[in-house]
Amino acid sequence: MATQTPFFTSINRLYPHVRPILPRLIMGLLSALMASVVALAIPQVLRVLINDSLKPGGSGQAVWISAGIVLLLGIAEAGLVALRRQFVINPATTVETRMRVSLYDHLQDLAVAFHDRWGSGQLLSRAMTDLNFLRRWMAFGAIMLVVTTLTVLIGVVVMFAMSWQLALIFLAAAVPIMIYGFRFRTRYSKVARRSQDQAGDLATTVEESVHGIRVLKAFGRSREALENFNEQAEELRQTEIDKAKHLATFSLMVTLLPELALGAGLVVGVLLAADGQLSIGALVAFFATAAVIAAPVEVCGMLLAMALTAKTAIDRHFEVMDAVNTITSPEEPRSPADLKGALSFRHATFAFDDAPDKPILKDITLDIRPGETMALVGITGSGKSALLQLVPRLFDVTAGSVEIDGVDVREFDVAGLRSAVAVAFEDTTLFSNSVRDNVLLGVADTVPPERREEILAEALDTAQAHFAYSLPEGLDTLIGEEGLSLSGGQRQRIALARAVAADPTVLVLDDPLSALDVNTEELVETRLREVLADTTTLVVAHRPSTVALADRVALLQDGRITAVGTHTELLAENSHYRYVIASLDPEPRDLDSELSALEAEEVSP
């Protein structure tokens, strides 16, 4: 459970975002307040009408004048309500959009370690549901809560002016409401936070199930996934019921007690009027005023619940915004321009933040020459992928350094470093966009269109991704969310083409060719050597064919580099290396390539 912060402490955090639109919000508040004042003026017209015009000998014309005044006041009230909406809706949506963009920008900037800890559904609910609620609260809830409070206060003052005895009876009902209100605020805040967190967890489950639908179907686990989802949904339902019970109890009090007070006041008022201490007009006006403020009193529970939910949404929003990015550029960064690509690890040690005493990598020292292809091999869990992620600073070393051309990568501007280092991972991630946009993701927008097309064609050729031209709309074909409309081999080739198109100085490959057959892999490697002859490449290899194509091989064992040499040298000299090579994955069959070959044979004469 997150730490509960004071209500106004949380609300005050919105001020920097609200400050630019504060004048319009104040105008909307004043419009709503004037509408309430106009509504309170109508009972006073009735009081005058009854006391002066409806007595024997009164003027009939006064009735029509009073009716006209009431009509004008009603029109004025409706106009002021419409004016309030005009003042607040547009600026509130502007604040919502800016906060959402700011959140997304911050998420892009945060380190990978942050995203490893947070479920995507939690972030999605904060970016969408919470900010949508904040916009509605700013445009309606906050303003109406203030207006409701002022309306009740003004109404009570008017009621005291007409009859202090009846006003005291009405006011007595407020005491238990205020006492219970403090308890309601504490209880509702906790259950509201639990509800929003559970909704985020549920969103995470939905997203994971949709993305992993093929796995669930293939293993026949759809029923188990449904049961798990049903448990989470039921838990959220129970929490929502708890919220409704708290709100219903509070609403019962704020509705029942004032009604009981009015009933008692009616008896006392009749007695006062019979005794001559209160005029009939004042009695009618008193209860008309009570009717006007009854509606605000009844909705104050809902408005208070909105305020508490908004407070929770603010807390959840700033939980993310307060997260500190640990991967930052120095104050005076070095420029990564004109790098030759000499990649070095100098006594590099790395451990995750939650296990600093259990380093994944230990005292790594390794030199890769410019333009050289270095294969990294080791058994599962030896730290290969972790080592690769240190180069583009997806993680930072705990001790030691990673250097390019003798310069610590932490001295470069982060964006500049990542433009010089391209990556391709085994678990490829593609975006719901065209093949063209996915491949050209790392190419600067300033590159002329003609040159972009040349880069695109060369990258696809290098990655042996010619299948892209045969898609329904060619390179403009939308490949679907995470590229799931493509096969594994096709996704890997698109991801590799994306890395090649970035024209990096250093290329980091985490076994991106695992889904390709040997022939296709060899073609890709050959083209890589031609196109990226001056590019330093560090590749994690899980297959003997990949190892054999590298210039040199580094053996990673228990988080340490234990041997470096050519494939032939290590086979002859290192028993652990021979064990690793023997345990590497067998060559897979790329059914896509086999099908393409069969089709080519059928077409050829």
For each residue, the residues with C-beta under 8 A, 3 or more apart:
1: 190 193 194
2: 193 197 315 319
3:
4: 189 190 193
5: 9 10 315
6: 9 10
7: 10 11 185 189 307 308 311
8: 11 12
9: 5 6 12 13
10: 5 6 7 13 311 314 315
11: 7 8 14 310 311 314
12: 8 9 15
13: 9 10 16 314 318
14: 11 17 18 134 138 314
15: 12 18 19
16: 13 19
17: 14 95 98 99
18: 14 15 21 22 25 95 138
19: 15 16 22
20: 91
21: 18 24 25 91 92 94 95
22: 18 19 25 26
23: 26 27
24: 21 27 28 87 88 90 91
25: 18 21 22 28 29 87 88 91 92 138 143
26: 22 23 29 30
27: 23 24 30 31 87
28: 24 25 31 32 83 84 85 87 88 139 143
29: 25 26 32 33 84 143 146 147
30: 26 27 33 34
31: 27 28 34 35 80 81 83 84 87
32: 28 29 35 36 80 81 84 143 144 147
33: 29 30 36 37 146 147 150 151
34: 30 31 37 38 80
35: 31 32 38 39 76 77 80 81 84
36: 32 33 39 40 147 150 151 154 296
37: 33 34 40 41 154
38: 34 35 41 42 73 76 77 80
39: 35 36 42 73 77 151 292
40: 36 37 43 44 151 154 155 158 289 292 293
41: 37 38 44 45 73
42: 38 39 45 46 70 73 74 288 292
43: 40 46 47 284 285 286 288 289 292
44: 40 41 47 48 158 285
45: 41 42 48 49 66 69 70 73
46: 42 43 49 50 66 70 281 284 285 288
47: 43 44 50 51 162 279 281 282 284 285
48: 44 45 51 52 53 66 281
49: 45 46 52 53 54 62 63 66 281
50: 46 47 53 54 280 281 284 285
51: 47 48 54 55 279 280 281 282
52: 48 49 55 58 62 281
53: 48 49 50 58 59 62 63 66
54: 49 50 51 58 63
55: 51 52 58
56:
57:
58: 52 53 54 55 62
59: 53 62 63
60: 63 64
61: 64 65
62: 49 52 53 58 59 65 66
63: 49 53 54 59 60 66 67
64: 60 61 67 68
65: 61 62 68 69
66: 45 46 48 49 53 62 63 69 70
67: 63 64 70 71
68: 64 65 71 72
69: 45 65 66 72 73
70: 42 45 46 66 67 73 74
71: 67 68 74 75
72: 68 69 75 76
73: 38 39 41 42 45 69 70 76 77
74: 42 70 71 77 78
75: 71 72 78 79
76: 35 38 72 73 79 80
77: 35 38 39 73 74 80 81
78: 74 75 81 82
79: 75 76 82 83
80: 31 32 34 35 38 76 77 83 84
81: 31 32 35 77 78 84 85
82: 78 79 85 86
83: 28 31 79 80 86 87
84: 28 29 31 32 35 80 81 87 88 143
85: 28 81 82 88 89 139
86: 82 83 89 90
87: 24 25 27 28 31 83 84 91
88: 24 25 28 84 85 91 92 138 139 140 143
89: 85 86 92 93 139
90: 24 86 93 94
91: 20 21 24 25 87 88 94 95
92: 21 25 88 89 95 96 135 136 138 139
93: 89 90 96 97 135 139
94: 21 90 91 97 98
95: 17 18 21 91 92 98 99 134 135 138
96: 92 93 99 100 131 132 134 135
97: 93 94 100 101
98: 17 94 95 101 102
99: 17 95 96 102 103 131 134 317
100: 96 97 103 104 127 128 131
101: 97 98 104 105
102: 98 99 105 106 321
103: 99 100 106 107 126 127 131 317 320 321
104: 100 101 107 108 127
105: 101 102 108 109
106: 102 103 109 110 320 321 323
107: 103 104 110 115 123 127 320
108: 104 105
109: 105 106 325
110: 106 107 114 115 323 325
111: 114 115 325 326 327 394 395
112: 115 116 389 394 395
113: 116 117 326 352 353 395
114: 110 111 117 118 323 325
115: 107 110 111 112 118
116: 112 113
117: 113 114
118: 114 115 122 123 320
119: 122 123 200 201 204
120: 123 124 203 204 207 208
121: 124 125 200 201 202 203 204 205 206 207
122: 118 119 125 126 197 200 201 203 204
123: 107 118 119 120 126 127 200 320
124: 120 121 127 128 200 203 204 207
125: 121 122 128 129 130 196 199 200 203 316
126: 103 122 123 129 130 131 200 316 317 319 320
127: 100 103 104 107 123 124 130 131
128: 100 124 125 131 132
129: 125 126 132 133 196 199
130: 125 126 127 133 134 196 313 316 317
131: 96 99 100 103 126 127 128 134 135 313 317
132: 96 128 129 135 136
133: 129 130 136 137 309 310 313
134: 14 95 96 99 130 131 137 138 310 313 314 317
135: 92 93 95 96 131 132 138 139
136: 92 132 133 139 140 141 306
137: 133 134 140 141 142 306 307 309 310 313
138: 14 18 25 88 92 95 134 135 141 142 143
139: 28 85 88 89 92 93 135 136 143
140: 88 136 137 143 144 306
141: 136 137 138 144 145 303 306 307 310
142: 137 138 145 146 307 310
143: 25 28 29 32 84 88 138 139 140 146 147
144: 32 140 141 147 148 299 303
145: 141 142 148 149 300 303 304 306 307
146: 29 33 142 143 149 150
147: 29 32 33 36 143 144 150 151 296
148: 144 145 151 152 296 297 299 300 303
149: 145 146 152 153 300
150: 33 36 146 147 153 154
151: 33 36 39 40 147 148 154 155 292 293 296
152: 148 149 155 156 293 296 297 300
153: 149 150 156 157
154: 36 37 40 150 151 157 158
155: 40 151 152 158 159 289 290 292 293
156: 152 153 159 160 167 170 171 293
157: 153 154 160 161
158: 40 44 154 155 161 162 289
159: 155 156 162 163 166 167 170 286 289 290
160: 156 157 163 164 167
161: 157 158
162: 47 158 159 166 167 278 282 285 286 289
163: 159 160 166 167 269 272 278 282 283 286
164: 160 167 168
165: 168 169 268 272
166: 159 162 163 169 170 265 268 269 272 278 286
167: 156 159 160 162 163 164 170 171
168: 164 165 171 172
169: 165 166 172 173 261 264 265 268
170: 156 159 166 167 173 174 258 261 262 265 290
171: 156 167 168 174 175
172: 168 169 175 261
173: 169 170 176 177 257 258 260 261
174: 170 171 177 178 257
175: 171 172 178 179
176: 173 179 180 253 257
177: 173 174 180 181 253 254 257
178: 174 175 181 182
179: 175 176 182 183
180: 176 177 183 184 250 253
181: 177 178 184 185 250 304
182: 178 179 185 186
183: 179 180 186 187
184: 180 181 187 188 246 249 250 301 304
185: 7 181 182 188 189 304 308
186: 182 183 189 190
187: 183 184 190 191 246
188: 184 185 191 192 243 246 247 250 304 305 308
189: 4 7 185 186 192 193 308 311 312
190: 1 4 186 187 193 194
191: 187 188 194 195 239 242 243 246
192: 188 189 195 196 243 305 308 309 312
193: 1 2 4 189 190 196 197 312 315 316
194: 1 190 191 197 198 239
195: 191 192 198 199 236 239 240 243
196: 125 129 130 192 193 199 200 309 312 313 316
197: 2 122 193 194 200 201 316
198: 194 195 201 202 232 235 236 239
199: 125 129 195 196 202 203 236
200: 119 121 122 123 124 125 126 196 197 203 204
201: 119 121 122 197 198 204 205 232
202: 121 198 199 205 206 229 232 233 236
203: 120 121 122 124 125 199 200 206 207
204: 119 120 121 122 124 200 201 207 208
205: 121 201 202 208 209 228 229 232
206: 121 202 203 209 210 229
207: 120 121 124 203 204 210 211
208: 120 204 205 211 212
209: 205 206 212 213 216 225 229
210: 206 207 213
211: 207 208 481 482 484
212: 208 209 215 216
213: 209 210 216 217
214: 217 218 484
215: 212 218 219 221
216: 209 212 213 219 221 222 225
217: 213 214 220 222
218: 214 215
219: 215 216
220: 217 223
221: 215 216 224 225
222: 216 217 225 226
223: 220 226 227
224: 221 227 228
225: 209 216 221 222 228 229
226: 222 223 229 230
227: 223 224 230 231
228: 205 224 225 231 232
229: 202 205 206 209 225 226 232 233
230: 226 227 233 234
231: 227 228 234 235
232: 198 201 202 205 228 229 235 236
233: 202 229 230 236 237
234: 230 231 237 238
235: 198 231 232 238 239
236: 195 198 199 202 232 233 239 240
237: 233 234 240 241
238: 234 235 241 242
239: 191 194 195 198 235 236 242 243
240: 195 236 237 243 244
241: 237 238 244 245
242: 191 238 239 245 246
243: 188 191 192 195 239 240 246 247 305
244: 240 241 247 248
245: 241 242 248 249
246: 184 187 188 191 242 243 249 250
247: 188 243 244 250 251 301 302 305
248: 244 245 251 252
249: 184 245 246 252 253
250: 180 181 184 188 246 247 253 254 301 304 305
251: 247 248 254 255 298 301 302
252: 248 249 255 256
253: 176 177 180 249 250 256 257
254: 177 250 251 257 258 297 298 300 301
255: 251 252 258 259 297 298
256: 252 253 259 260
257: 173 174 176 177 253 254 260 261
258: 170 173 254 255 261 262 290 294 297
259: 255 256 262 263 294
260: 173 256 257 263 264
261: 169 170 172 173 257 258 264 265
262: 170 258 259 265 266 287 290 294
263: 259 260 266 267
264: 169 260 261 267 268
265: 166 169 170 261 262 268 269 286 287 290
266: 262 263 269 270 287
267: 263 264 270 271
268: 165 166 169 264 265 271 272
269: 163 166 265 266 272 273 278 283 286 287
270: 266 267 273 274 283
271: 267 268 274 275
272: 163 165 166 268 269 275 277 278 283
273: 269 270 276 277 278 279 280 283
274: 270 271
275: 271 272
276: 273
277: 272 273
278: 162 163 166 269 272 273 282 283
279: 47 51 273 282 283
280: 50 51 273 283 284
281: 46 47 48 49 50 51 52 284 285
282: 47 51 162 163 278 279 285 286
283: 163 269 270 272 273 278 279 280 286 287
284: 43 46 47 50 280 281 287 288
285: 43 44 46 47 50 162 281 282 288 289
286: 43 159 162 163 166 265 269 282 283 289 290
287: 262 265 266 269 283 284 290 291
288: 42 43 46 284 285 291 292
289: 40 43 155 158 159 162 285 286 292 293
290: 155 159 170 258 262 265 286 287 293 294
291: 287 288 294 295
292: 39 40 42 43 151 155 288 289 295
293: 40 151 152 155 156 289 290 296 297
294: 258 259 262 290 291 297 298
295: 291 292 298 299
296: 36 147 148 151 152 293 299 300
297: 148 152 254 255 258 293 294 300
298: 251 254 255 294 295 301
299: 144 148 295 296 302 303
300: 145 148 149 152 254 296 297 303 304
301: 184 247 250 251 254 298 304 305
302: 247 251 299 305 306
303: 141 144 145 148 299 300 306 307
304: 145 181 184 185 188 250 300 301 307 308
305: 188 192 243 247 250 301 302 308 309
306: 136 137 140 141 145 302 303 309 310
307: 7 137 141 142 145 303 304 310 311
308: 7 185 188 189 192 304 305 311 312
309: 133 137 192 196 305 306 312 313
310: 11 133 134 137 141 142 306 307 313 314
311: 7 10 11 189 307 308 314 315
312: 189 192 193 196 308 309 315 316
313: 130 131 133 134 137 196 309 310 316 317
314: 10 11 13 14 134 310 311 317 318
315: 2 5 10 193 311 312 318 319
316: 125 126 130 193 196 197 312 313 319 320
317: 99 103 126 130 131 134 313 314 320 321
318: 13 314 315 321 322
319: 2 126 315 316 322 323
320: 103 106 107 118 123 126 316 317 323
321: 102 103 106 317 318
322: 318 319
323: 106 110 114 319 320
324:
325: 109 110 111 114 328
326: 111 113 396
327: 111 393 394 395 396 414
328: 325 414
329: 333 412 413 414 415
330: 333 410 411
331:
332:
333: 329 330 411 412 413 416
334: 407 411 412 413
335: 412 413 416
336: 339 404 412 413 416 417 419 420 505
337: 416
338:
339: 336 404 405 420 505 506
340: 370 405 505
341: 370 371 404 405 505 506 534 535 536
342: 367 368 369 370 403 404 405 406 536
343: 367 368 391 402 403 404 506 536 538
344: 366 367 368 402 403 404 406
345: 348 364 365 366 367 387 390 400 401 402 403 561
346: 365 400 401 402 403
347: 363 364 365 399 400 401
348: 345 361 363 364 365 387 390 397 399 400 401 402
349: 359 361 362 363 364 397 398 399 400
350: 359 360 361 383 386 387 390 395 397 398
351: 355 356 357 358 359 360 398
352: 113 355 356 358 360
353: 113 356
354:
355: 351 352 358
356: 351 352 353 398
357: 351
358: 351 352 355
359: 349 350 351 362 398 559
360: 350 351 352 383 386 559
361: 348 349 350 364 383 386 387 390 559 560
362: 349 359 558 559 560
363: 347 348 349 400 560
364: 345 347 348 349 361 387 400 559 560 561
365: 345 346 347 348 561
366: 344 345 374 554 561 564
367: 342 343 344 345
368: 342 343 344 372 374 536 538
369: 342 372 536
370: 340 341 342 534 536
371: 341 533 534 535 536
372: 368 369 536 537 551 552
373: 529 537 539 549 550 551 552
374: 366 368 536 537 538 539 550 551 552 553 554
375: 539 540 541 546 547 549 550 552 553 554 567
376: 384 387 388 538 539 540 541 553 554 556
377: 384 540 541 547 553 554 555 556 577 580 581 584
378: 382 383 384 555 556 557 580
379: 382 557 580 583
380:
381:
382: 378 379 556 557 558 559
383: 350 360 361 378 386 387 556 559
384: 376 377 378 387 388 510 540 556
385: 388 389 510 540
386: 350 360 361 383 389 390 395
387: 345 348 350 361 364 376 383 384 390 556
388: 376 384 385 391 423 508 509 510 538 540
389: 112 385 386 392 394 395
390: 345 348 350 361 386 387 393 394 395 396 397 402 409
391: 343 388 402 409 421 506 508 538
392: 389 417 418 421 423 508
393: 327 390 396 409 410 414 417 418
394: 111 112 327 389 390
395: 111 112 113 327 350 386 389 390
396: 326 327 390 393 410
397: 348 349 350 390 400 401 402
398: 349 350 351 356 359
399: 347 348 349
400: 345 346 347 348 349 363 364 397
401: 345 346 347 348 397 408 409 410
402: 343 344 345 346 348 390 391 397 408 409
403: 342 343 344 345 346 406 407 408 409
404: 336 339 341 342 343 344 407 409 412 420 421 505 506
405: 339 340 341 342
406: 342 344 403
407: 334 403 404 411 412
408: 401 402 403 411
409: 390 391 393 401 402 403 404 412 417
410: 330 393 396 401
411: 330 333 334 407 408
412: 329 333 334 335 336 404 407 409 416 417 420
413: 329 333 334 335 336 416 417
414: 327 328 329 393 417 418
415: 329 418 419
416: 333 335 336 337 412 413 419 420
417: 336 392 393 409 412 413 414 420 421
418: 392 393 414 415 421
419: 336 415 416 442 444 502 504
420: 336 339 404 412 416 417 504 505 506
421: 391 392 404 417 418 504 505 506 507 508
422: 442 498 499 500 502 503 504 506 507 508
423: 388 392 499 507 508 509 510
424: 428 492 495 496 498 499 507 508 509 510 512
425: 428 429 495 510 512
426: 492 510 511 512 514 540 542
427:
428: 424 425 483 491 492 494 495 512
429: 425 482 483 495
430: 438 479 482 483 486 491 494 495
431: 437 438 441 482 483
432: 478 479 480 481 482
433: 437 438 478 479
434: 437 438 473 475 476 477 478 479
435: 438 439 468 471 474 475 476 477 479 494
436: 439 440 456 475 476
437: 431 433 434 440 441
438: 430 431 433 434 435 441 479 483 494 498
439: 435 436 456 459 460 475 494 497 498 501
440: 436 437 443 452 455 456 498 501
441: 431 437 438 498 501 502
442: 419 422 498 499 501 502
443: 440 447 452 455 501 502 503
444: 419 447
445:
446:
447: 443 444 451 452 455
448: 451 452
449: 452 453
450: 453 454
451: 447 448 454 455
452: 440 443 447 448 449 455 456
453: 449 450 456 457
454: 450 451 457 458
455: 440 443 447 451 452 458 459 501 503
456: 436 439 440 452 453 459 460 475 501
457: 453 454 460 461
458: 454 455 461 462 500 501 531
459: 439 455 456 462 463 465 497 498 500 501
460: 439 456 457 463 465 466 468 469 497
461: 457 458 464 465 466 527
462: 458 459 496 497 500 524 527 528 530 531 532
463: 459 460 493 494 496 497 500 524 527
464: 461 493 516 520 523 524 527
465: 459 460 461 468 490 493 494 496 497
466: 460 461 469 470
467: 470 471 490 493 592 596
468: 435 460 465 471 474 475 477 494
469: 460 466 474 475
470: 466 467 474
471: 435 467 468 474 475 477 479
472: 477
473: 434 476 477 478
474: 435 468 469 470 471 477
475: 434 435 436 439 456 468 469 471
476: 434 435 436 473
477: 434 435 468 471 472 473 474
478: 432 433 434 473
479: 430 432 433 434 435 438 471 483 485 486 494
480: 432 483 484 485 486
481: 211 432 484
482: 211 429 430 431 432
483: 428 429 430 431 438 479 480 486 490 491 494
484: 211 214 480 481
485: 479 480
486: 430 479 480 483 490 491 494
487: 490 491 515 591 592
488: 491 492 515
489: 492 493 515 516 520 590 591 592 593
490: 465 467 483 486 487 493 494 592
491: 428 430 483 486 487 488 494 495 515
492: 424 426 428 488 489 495 496 512 513 514 515 516
493: 463 464 465 467 489 490 496 497 516 524
494: 428 430 435 438 439 463 465 468 479 483 486 490 491 497 498
495: 424 425 428 429 430 491 492 498 499 512
496: 424 462 463 465 492 493 499 500 509 512 513 524
497: 439 459 460 462 463 465 493 494 500 501
498: 422 424 438 439 440 441 442 459 494 495 501 502
499: 422 423 424 442 495 496 502 504 507 509 512
500: 422 458 459 462 463 496 497 503 507 528 531 532
501: 439 440 441 442 443 455 456 458 459 497 498
502: 419 422 441 442 443 498 499
503: 422 443 455 500
504: 419 420 421 422 499 507 535
505: 336 339 340 341 404 420 421 535 536
506: 339 341 343 391 404 420 421 422 535 536 537 538
507: 421 422 423 424 499 500 504 532 535 536 537 538
508: 388 391 392 421 422 423 424 537 538 539
509: 388 423 424 496 499 512 513 537 538 539 540
510: 384 385 388 423 424 425 426 539 540
511: 426 514 539 540 541 542 543 546
512: 424 425 426 428 492 495 496 499 509 539
513: 492 496 509 516 520 521 524 525 543 546
514: 426 492 511 542 543 585 588
515: 487 488 489 491 492 588 590
516: 464 489 492 493 513 520 521 524 588 590 593
517: 520 521 587 588 589 590 593 594
518: 521 522 545 587
519: 522 523 593
520: 464 489 513 516 517 523 524 590 593
521: 513 516 517 518 524 525 543 545 546
522: 518 519 525 526 545 549
523: 464 519 520 526 527
524: 462 463 464 493 496 513 516 520 521 527 528
525: 513 521 522 528 529 546 549
526: 522 523 529 530
527: 461 462 463 464 523 524 530 531
528: 462 500 524 525 531 532 537
529: 373 525 526 532 533
530: 462 526 527 533
531: 458 462 500 527 528
532: 462 500 507 528 529 535 537
533: 371 529 530
534: 341 370 371
535: 341 371 504 505 506 507 532
536: 341 342 343 368 369 370 371 372 374 505 506 507
537: 372 373 374 506 507 508 509 528 532
538: 343 368 374 376 388 391 506 507 508 509
539: 373 374 375 376 508 509 510 511 512 546 550
540: 375 376 377 384 385 388 426 509 510 511
541: 375 376 377 511 546 547 550 553 584
542: 426 511 514 546 584 585
543: 511 513 514 521 546 547 584 585 587
544: 547 548 581 584
545: 518 521 522 548 549 587
546: 375 511 513 521 525 539 541 542 543 549 550
547: 375 377 541 543 544 550 553 567 581 584
548: 544 545 567
549: 373 375 522 525 545 546
550: 373 374 375 539 541 546 547 553 567
551: 372 373 374 566
552: 372 373 374 375 564 565 566
553: 374 375 376 377 541 547 550 564 565 566 567 570 577
554: 366 374 375 376 377 561 563 564
555: 377 378 561 562 563 564 570 574 576 577 580
556: 376 377 378 382 383 384 387 559 560 561 562
557: 378 379 382 560 562 576
558: 362 382
559: 359 360 361 362 364 382 383 556
560: 361 362 363 364 556 557
561: 345 364 365 366 554 555 556 564
562: 555 556 557 574 576
563: 554 555 570 573 574 576 577
564: 366 552 553 554 555 561
565: 552 553 569 570 573
566: 551 552 553 569 570
567: 375 547 548 550 553 570 571
568: 571 572
569: 565 566 572 573
570: 553 555 563 565 566 567 573 574 577
571: 567 568 574 577 578 581
572: 568 569
573: 563 565 569 570 577
574: 555 562 563 570 571 577 578
575: 578 579
576: 555 557 562 563 579 580
577: 377 553 555 563 570 571 573 574 580 581
578: 571 574 575 581 582
579: 575 576 582 583
580: 377 378 379 555 576 577 583 584
581: 377 544 547 571 577 578 584
582: 578 579
583: 379 579 580
584: 377 541 542 543 544 547 580 581
585: 514 542 543 588
586:
587: 517 518 543 545
588: 514 515 516 517 585
589: 517 594
590: 489 515 516 517 520 593 594
591: 487 489 594 595
592: 467 487 489 490 595 596
593: 489 516 517 519 520 590 596 597
594: 517 589 590 591 597 598
595: 591 592 598 599
596: 467 592 593 599 600
597: 593 594 600 601
598: 594 595 601 602
599: 595 596 602 603
600: 596 597 603 604
601: 597 598 604
602: 598 599
603: 599 600
604: 600 601
605:
